[in-house]
Amino acid sequence: MLKRALQSAYLKAPEIFKRKLRNFANTDGFHTRKAQDFLDSAFALSVPITDKAQQKTILKRYLQMVEVEVVSFCNRTCWFCPNSHIDRKSTSIELPESTFLKILDNLAEIEYDQNFNFHRFNEPLANRELILKRIAQARQKLPKARFTIFTNGDYAQREYFEALRDAGVNHILMSYYYGKEKRFDKEQTILPAMKKMSQKLSLPYEIMEDSVQEYRVRFEIPGLNIDYRVWNPDTSGQSRGGSLESMKRARRVDSGCFHPALSLYVDYNGLVMPCCHTRSDERAHRDFILGDCNTHDVFEVFFGERAASLRRGLFSSTPCGNGAHAESIARICADCSDRRRDWFCSL
């Protein structure tokens, strides 16, 4: 079934795209078999597909991460986040329950068993009743998926975390965000924060990473891993698709981007974005809206013309991309190094 789906997609791919992608693969040190697998995969995800059986087969293989923002609200306006200039604090808008359940039903059709995250640019733990309900609904539909929540830690409580675990969460990633006036300093900034959280949760921790990019520890509750990290914005910061002028970096980018082939990102309004750095309420990212889950199912959005066209532009791109999306890609992707190529090539 997968082989037939790949062959069908190959026949539909534009010739100019085939030539560009072959050149990209052949000059990149791939072994012959790996290069062919790469090409087959890229072709399958670069043309619109309407056959439902093919859609299911391809999505089952390649979709590795789904992030759904069940509510818009965030209680912070961090300087390194677009929420510093996009208002997410004065209102709280919920993703319609019918839309959320439709997404789950679509994923259940392929027995989705990969990563499902309950966050985007919001604080998912701010509304306890809502998040516990949505997690329980998702766990019923997706019994084999791995559920993760990103949180700023402001609502961290051991009892709350246990309730999240009981609802179906496997992993929580908390981030400690220090003020712009502070630095990534282990003794003065990081260790005091780790100690404070350890006391709050009444849990010991194990150091998982200690580098110039990130300091991360792990708390464990039976059945739940809780990571608490501090990342260094000076080395790991992203401009979030050009949304943050102060976070732009001069980076050498020598690979196409494979985020939109592996992931599905749904904002609180039901609009689908191609990667974790883009958001539908950022004016500069509006050209990157791939579809609307309120009116279309996941299959229609993922295999629609907008998504396929964008993937063609990103897969075979230099930093500036090509085709209809070239100008937009040049504007918002130029300084992003988060390309997910190794992940894509490993499938």
C-alpha positions in Angstrom: 0.0 0.0 0.0 2.7 2.5 0.9 4.8 1.6 -2.2 1.7 2.2 -4.4 1.1 5.5 -2.7 4.7 6.7 -3.2 4.6 5.7 -6.8 1.4 7.6 -7.4 2.8 10.7 -5.7 6.0 10.5 -7.7 4.0 10.6 -11.0 2.2 13.7 -9.9 5.3 15.6 -8.8 6.4 18.5 -11.1 9.5 17.7 -13.2 11.4 20.8 -12.1 10.9 19.8 -8.5 12.1 16.3 -9.2 15.3 17.6 -10.8 16.0 20.0 -7.9 15.4 17.3 -5.3 17.5 14.7 -7.1 20.4 17.3 -7.3 19.9 18.0 -3.6 20.1 14.3 -2.6 22.9 13.3 -5.0 25.2 16.1 -3.8 24.6 15.5 -0.2 26.6 12.4 0.5 23.7 10.0 0.7 24.2 6.4 -0.1 22.2 5.3 -3.2 19.4 3.6 -1.2 19.1 6.3 1.3 18.9 8.9 -1.4 16.1 7.0 -3.1 14.2 6.6 0.1 14.6 10.4 0.7 13.3 11.2 -2.8 10.3 8.8 -2.5 9.3 10.3 0.8 9.7 13.9 -0.4 7.7 13.2 -3.6 4.9 11.6 -1.6 4.5 14.7 0.6 4.9 17.4 -2.1 1.8 16.8 -4.3 -1.8 17.2 -3.4 -3.5 13.8 -2.7 -7.3 13.2 -2.6 -7.4 9.5 -2.3 -8.3 8.7 1.3 -6.6 5.4 1.5 -3.3 6.9 0.2 -3.7 9.8 2.6 -4.0 7.5 5.6 -1.1 5.3 4.5 1.3 8.2 4.1 0.2 10.1 7.2 0.5 7.0 9.3 4.2 6.7 8.3 5.3 10.3 8.4 3.3 12.2 11.0 5.4 12.3 14.1 4.1 15.2 16.1 0.8 16.9 16.6 0.4 20.1 18.7 -3.0 21.4 19.5 -3.6 24.7 21.4 -6.8 24.0 23.3 -7.0 27.6 24.5 -5.3 30.9 23.7 -4.5 32.3 27.2 -1.0 32.8 28.5 -0.3 34.4 31.8 3.1 35.7 30.7 4.5 38.2 28.2 8.1 36.9 28.0 10.6 39.1 26.1 11.8 36.2 24.0 8.3 35.2 22.9 5.9 36.8 20.4 3.4 37.1 23.2 5.5 40.1 24.2 3.7 42.0 21.4 0.7 39.8 20.6 -1.9 39.9 23.2 -2.7 36.5 24.7 -3.3 37.7 28.2 -6.5 39.8 28.1 -8.7 37.1 26.7 -9.1 33.4 26.7 -10.5 31.8 23.6 -11.1 28.0 23.5 -10.6 25.8 20.5 -14.1 24.6 19.8 -14.7 21.2 21.3 -16.2 19.9 18.1 -13.0 20.8 16.2 -10.8 19.2 18.9 -12.8 16.0 18.7 -12.7 15.9 14.9 -8.9 16.1 15.0 -8.8 13.2 17.4 -11.2 11.2 15.3 -9.0 11.8 12.2 -5.9 10.7 14.1 -7.8 7.7 15.4 -8.4 6.6 11.8 -4.7 6.0 11.4 -4.3 4.6 15.0 -1.9 7.5 15.7 0.7 6.4 18.2 3.3 9.2 18.1 3.6 12.5 20.0 0.6 14.6 20.9 1.3 17.9 22.6 -1.2 20.2 24.4 0.5 23.5 23.9 1.6 26.1 21.4 2.0 29.8 22.5 -0.3 29.4 25.4 -0.1 28.3 29.0 -2.1 25.0 29.0 -2.2 24.6 32.8 -3.9 27.9 33.5 -7.4 26.3 33.0 -7.3 23.1 35.0 -10.8 21.9 34.3 -10.4 22.3 30.6 -7.0 20.7 30.2 -7.9 17.7 32.2 -11.1 17.2 30.2 -9.2 17.5 26.8 -6.5 15.1 27.9 -9.0 12.5 29.0 -10.9 12.9 25.7 -7.6 12.5 23.7 -6.5 9.5 25.7 -9.8 7.7 25.0 -9.3 8.3 21.3 -5.6 7.8 21.1 -4.6 5.1 23.6 -1.1 4.6 22.2 0.0 8.2 21.7 2.6 9.9 23.9 1.1 13.0 25.6 3.3 16.0 26.5 2.7 19.4 28.0 5.0 22.4 27.9 4.4 24.8 30.8 6.1 27.8 32.3 5.8 26.2 35.7 3.7 28.9 37.4 0.9 26.4 38.0 3.2 23.6 39.1 1.8 21.5 42.0 2.6 17.9 42.7 -1.1 17.1 43.1 -1.9 18.8 39.8 0.8 16.8 38.0 -0.6 13.6 39.4 -4.0 14.5 38.1 -2.5 15.2 34.7 -0.8 11.8 34.8 -4.0 10.1 35.8 -5.8 11.8 32.8 -3.2 10.4 30.4 -0.1 12.7 30.3 3.3 10.9 29.9 5.7 13.9 30.1 5.8 17.4 31.3 8.4 19.9 30.2 8.7 23.0 32.5 10.8 26.0 31.6 12.3 28.4 34.0 12.3 31.9 32.4 14.6 34.4 33.9 14.3 38.2 33.3 16.0 40.0 30.4 18.4 41.6 32.9 19.8 38.3 34.1 22.2 35.9 32.4 22.5 32.2 31.9 24.5 31.8 35.1 24.5 28.4 36.8 25.4 29.5 40.3 23.5 32.7 40.5 20.4 32.0 38.4 19.9 28.4 37.5 20.6 26.3 40.6 18.5 28.5 42.9 15.6 28.0 40.5 16.1 24.2 40.5 16.2 24.1 44.3 13.1 26.2 44.6 11.1 23.9 42.3 12.4 20.8 44.1 11.1 22.2 47.4 7.7 23.2 45.8 7.2 19.7 44.5 8.8 17.9 47.4 10.8 15.8 44.9 14.5 15.3 44.3 15.9 15.6 40.8 18.5 14.1 38.5 20.6 16.3 36.2 19.9 15.4 32.6 21.9 18.1 30.8 24.5 20.7 31.8 25.8 22.6 28.7 26.1 26.2 27.4 22.8 25.7 25.6 20.7 24.3 28.4 20.5 23.1 32.0 17.9 20.4 32.5 16.9 18.3 35.5 14.2 15.6 35.9 11.7 15.0 38.6 9.9 11.6 38.6 6.5 10.7 39.8 5.5 7.1 39.1 4.2 7.0 35.6 5.3 10.6 34.8 8.6 12.3 33.8 8.8 16.0 34.7 11.7 17.8 33.1 12.6 21.3 34.3 15.0 23.3 32.1 16.6 26.6 31.6 17.7 27.3 28.0 20.2 30.0 27.0 18.6 32.5 24.7 22.1 33.8 23.7 22.9 30.4 22.0 19.5 28.7 21.5 17.1 31.6 20.9 14.9 31.7 17.8 13.3 34.7 16.2 10.1 32.7 15.8 9.8 33.3 12.1 11.2 36.8 12.2 8.6 37.8 14.8 11.3 38.8 17.3 13.8 41.2 15.9 16.1 41.0 18.9 16.4 37.2 18.6 17.4 37.1 15.0 20.7 35.3 14.4 23.1 35.1 11.5 23.0 31.3 10.7 24.3 29.3 7.9 21.4 27.1 6.7 22.3 24.5 4.2 19.3 22.2 4.3 15.7 22.1 3.3 13.1 22.2 6.1 11.1 19.1 6.9 8.9 20.4 9.8 5.7 20.5 7.7 6.2 16.9 6.5 6.4 15.5 10.0 4.2 17.7 12.2 0.8 19.3 12.5 0.4 22.5 14.5 -3.2 23.7 15.3 -3.8 27.1 16.8 -6.6 27.8 19.3 -8.7 29.2 16.3 -8.4 25.9 14.4 -5.9 27.2 11.9 -3.0 24.9 10.9 0.6 26.2 10.8 3.6 24.4 9.3 6.0 24.6 12.2 6.4 25.4 15.9 7.8 28.9 15.1 4.8 30.1 13.1 1.5 31.3 14.4 -1.7 32.4 12.8 -2.1 35.6 14.8 1.3 36.9 13.6 0.7 39.1 10.6 4.0 38.1 8.9 3.0 34.4 9.1 -0.5 34.6 7.4 0.9 33.3 4.1 1.8 30.1 5.9 -1.7 29.2 7.2 -2.2 25.7 5.7 -5.9 25.3 6.4 -8.7 25.4 8.9 -9.6 22.4 11.0 -13.0 23.9 11.8 -14.1 23.4 8.2 -11.8 20.7 6.9 -10.5 17.4 8.3 -6.8 16.7 9.0 -6.4 14.8 5.8 -7.7 17.6 3.6 -5.4 20.1 5.2 -2.3 18.0 5.3 -2.6 16.9 1.7 -4.1 20.1 0.3 -2.5 22.2 -2.4 -1.3 24.9 0.1 0.5 22.4 2.3 2.0 20.4 -0.7 3.2 23.6 -2.4 4.8 24.9 0.8 6.6 21.5 1.3 7.9 21.6 -2.3 9.4 25.0 -1.6 10.9 24.0 1.7 12.2 20.5 0.8 14.5 21.6 -2.0 15.3 25.0 -0.7 18.3 27.0 -0.2 17.7 29.4 2.7 15.5 31.4 0.3 13.4 28.6 -1.0 11.8 28.6 -4.5 8.5 28.8 -6.2 5.4 30.7 -5.1 6.4 30.8 -1.4 10.0 32.0 -2.1 9.5 35.5 -0.8 7.7 34.4 2.3 10.3 31.7 3.0 13.1 34.1 2.6 11.4 36.5 5.0 10.6 34.2 7.9 12.8 31.1 7.5 16.2 32.7 6.8 17.6 32.5 10.3 16.0 29.3 11.5 18.2 26.2 12.0 15.5 23.9 13.2 15.0 22.0 10.0 14.2 18.4 11.2 16.0 16.9 8.3 17.7 14.0 10.2 14.4 13.1 11.7 12.8 13.0 8.3 15.6 10.9 6.7 15.4 8.4 9.5 11.9 7.3 8.7 
